[in-house]
Amino acid sequence: MVRSNRREAGRRRLAMRLPQMRKLIMESRDPWLLELFEAYQMAVEARDLVRGQPVNAKLVREYDETCFEIEQHVIRAMEQPSYVQISK
């Protein structure tokens, strides 16, 4: 998957996962957040790839944790007063 496609796929996934921030996520042009969107998509893809394999249960949990941590980074970034003011 091409880099920009991963970013947009990650953006859409995060928008679905974090509906309270959907508008901010969809409007974001911040380079750091774009990198997080891409990283999120990559983690989801990797998790889904190993999910059906019983020997990889620990790895699936690690990818789930990574996804959760990225979600938390996105939430914290978008809750910062400076970010909210810029996007209005």
N, C-alpha and C positions, 0 to 999 in steps of 0.2 A: 504494500500500500504506500503510495506517495506521501511524503511528509505533510503537505497541506491537507490531504485527504484524512490523514490520521488526526490532525489538529481539529478538523471540522467534525469528524466522527466522535472524538473525545469531548468536544464542546457540546454536541447534541446529547451524548450519554450523560454528561454532568448536568445539563439542563433538565433532563428527565429525572435524574437522581436527586437534584436539589431544586425542586420547583419554586421554593421561596426566593431563589436567586436567579431564576430562569432568564428574566429580562436582562439583568446585568451580565450574565454569562454570554448570552447571545449577542450582546452589543460590545463586548470586550474586545479591545484591540491591543491591550497591554502585552508586550513581548514575553514577559515572564509568565503571564497566565496562558498565553498561547503554547508555551513550552509545557506547562502543566497539563493542558488539554491533551497534547500529544502523548505525554508520559502516561496519562490516565488510560488512553486508548491502547497503548502498548501493553500496559499491565493487564487490562481486561482481555486482550487478545491472548496473551501468554497464559493467563489463568484459565481461560476457556479451552485452550489447547491441551492442558494437562488435567482438566477437571474430570474427564471420564476414565482416567487411569487410576486404579485403586492404590498403586504404589506411590502415588504423588499427592496423597492427602495433605501432607505437611506443606508441600510446595503450593498447593491451592490455598491453604490458610495464609501463607506468606504473601501471595499475590492479593488475597482479599484484604490483608492488613495494609499493603501498599496502596491499594485503591482507596481505602478508608483514609489513610494519611494524606493522600493527594486531595481528597474531598475536603479535609480539614484545612489544608493550606489554601484552597480556593475560597472557602468560607471566610477564613481570617483575612485574606487579602481584600475580599469584597466588603467586609464589614468595617474596614478602616475608613475613618471619616474622609481622608484625602481622596480615596478611591470613589466613594459615593458622591462626593461633590464634583469630581471631574466628570463622572458619567451622567450627570444631570444636565 
